[in-house]
Amino acid sequence: MNKGDLIEQVAKDCDMSKAAAEQVLGSILTTITEAVATGDKVTLIGFGTFSATERPAREGRNPRTGETMQIAAKKVVKFKAGKKFTEAVK
């Protein structure tokens, strides 16, 4: 399922136009992105939690040459699935 399919399904389930569903979905995704980017956690009970964590700098290896190199620290996004979501996938 891609974003277009998701918009179509939301529009059908909520009996609204695709344009309205696209606007709602866009707003939700933007809000989650902005919250996580500022360091907040976004928890959707039963679905999961989005958060950002700091990955420390580390030493890696170039697979082509075998040479060691430094990999810079960076922020990464994490998603932890909620209980209901996890059980639905089983």
C-alpha positions in Angstrom: 0.0 0.0 0.0 1.3 3.4 -0.9 0.2 6.9 0.1 -2.3 7.1 -2.7 -3.9 3.8 -1.7 -4.0 5.0 1.9 -5.7 8.2 1.0 -8.3 6.3 -1.1 -9.0 3.9 1.8 -9.4 6.7 4.3 -11.7 8.7 2.0 -13.8 5.5 1.5 -13.9 4.6 5.3 -14.7 8.2 6.4 -17.1 9.0 3.6 -15.1 12.1 2.5 -13.5 13.3 -0.7 -10.0 12.2 -1.6 -8.8 15.8 -1.4 -10.1 16.1 2.2 -8.5 12.7 3.1 -5.2 13.8 1.6 -5.3 17.1 3.5 -6.0 15.2 6.8 -3.3 12.6 6.2 -0.8 15.3 5.2 -1.6 17.3 8.4 -1.1 14.2 10.6 2.2 13.3 9.0 3.5 16.8 9.2 2.5 17.1 12.8 4.3 13.8 13.7 7.4 14.8 11.7 7.6 18.2 13.4 7.1 16.8 16.9 9.8 14.1 16.5 12.2 16.6 14.9 11.9 18.8 18.0 12.7 15.9 20.3 9.1 15.0 21.4 7.7 11.5 21.4 4.5 10.8 19.6 2.5 8.0 21.1 -0.6 6.6 19.4 -2.1 4.1 21.9 -2.4 0.7 20.3 -0.5 1.7 17.2 3.0 2.7 18.4 5.5 5.4 19.4 7.7 7.6 17.2 10.8 9.1 18.7 14.2 10.4 17.8 17.4 9.1 19.4 21.1 10.1 19.0 23.3 7.5 17.4 26.9 8.0 18.7 29.9 8.3 16.4 31.5 5.0 15.7 34.3 3.3 13.7 33.2 1.5 10.5 34.9 -0.3 7.7 34.8 0.5 4.0 33.6 -2.8 2.4 35.4 -2.2 -0.8 38.9 -1.5 0.6 38.6 -2.8 4.2 40.0 0.5 5.4 38.6 1.8 8.8 36.8 5.1 8.9 34.8 7.2 11.3 31.1 7.4 11.0 29.7 10.6 12.4 27.0 10.8 15.1 23.5 11.5 13.9 19.9 11.5 15.0 17.7 8.6 13.9 14.0 8.0 14.0 12.7 5.0 15.9 9.3 3.4 15.8 8.2 1.0 18.5 5.0 -0.9 17.5 2.2 -1.0 20.1 0.6 -4.1 21.5 -2.5 -4.1 19.3 -0.5 -3.5 16.2 2.0 -6.2 17.0 -0.8 -8.7 17.8 -2.6 -7.8 14.5 0.5 -8.7 12.5 1.0 -12.1 14.1 
